[in-house]
Structure formats: C-alpha cells, structure tokens
Amino acid sequence: MEEKRNSRRMGLTARLLIKNMNDDSAKEEEVEIDVLDVSTTGVGFSCGYPLTIGAVYETSLKIWTDEVIHAFLKVVRIEQTKDEKYICGTIFIGLPEMNARRIEVYDMLSRIKEGEE
C-alpha cells in the first residue's frame, strides 16, 4: 500500500473490537485484526474480514502501556492480499486529545530509542 500519511507510523501488536456504526442492525463483534501501524491520525491493520470503505467502526485499541483507547475509525483504504486477507487504512474520528498525546509520547520515546541504537 502506498504511503499517504503525514504522521510517522508506529507498529503495535494488538486486537481490535469492531462494530460498524453505519449499520444499526450490526452487532458488536470481535474480529481478529493485526495492527500494522498506529499514528496520531489513524491505524493500519490486516484482517480476514471484509470491511467497507467509508464505514465507521467502533474500536478498543490496546496500546503498549496495556491501556485501552476507545476510538472510532473510518476506513479510507482497503487492499486485498493474495492470501485472502485485507490490509485496511483508517483514520481516527474524534480521537480525544489525551489519547492522541499518548501516541505522540510513544512516538517520541521510539525516536529517542532509535537514536541510541
């Protein structure tokens, strides 16, 4: 997938709980998702579940501090892989400033650590 973000990406291993907010009949469902990267603007992940471009999903993202960030993600890109997985690019919708700051702090610490190595 072509790089389109202005923010630096960070990788995390996590699972997300997804609920399609555009579909009133949709039930909350835990879908196995592997987070590829996180920035202050969004999340990139792969999954075996076909999502919808433009749909907004409710998520609970477990971050590196073991805290959970409750957020809403809008799907902006989907790319299907050869092995029937989907690579999704999403943007945060209404991410609280405090949670954006948590991501920024992690980014700063990661940059410092990379400079030491």
C-alpha angles and dihedrals in degrees: 000000000000116000109251104157125103093202122079113258125233127195124230134171109226147122127241132212108223132202121171104231092193093064115066091192093053115109123216107264134181109233123188106247130168113212110224099180144349130202133167089267102047154320132268117203145156126230142161092234121092109235126190125251109240094021120126118224128194112230143183109208118195107213133200093274090057089248119132121232114205109210147151119238128197115207110232102164137023127183122183116219128214091256094059095261127128125227107207130195115200138176127216116251112209097344107185113247092240092059092046088053091053089057091047092051091052090049091052092049091048091052091050091049092049089052090055094052 
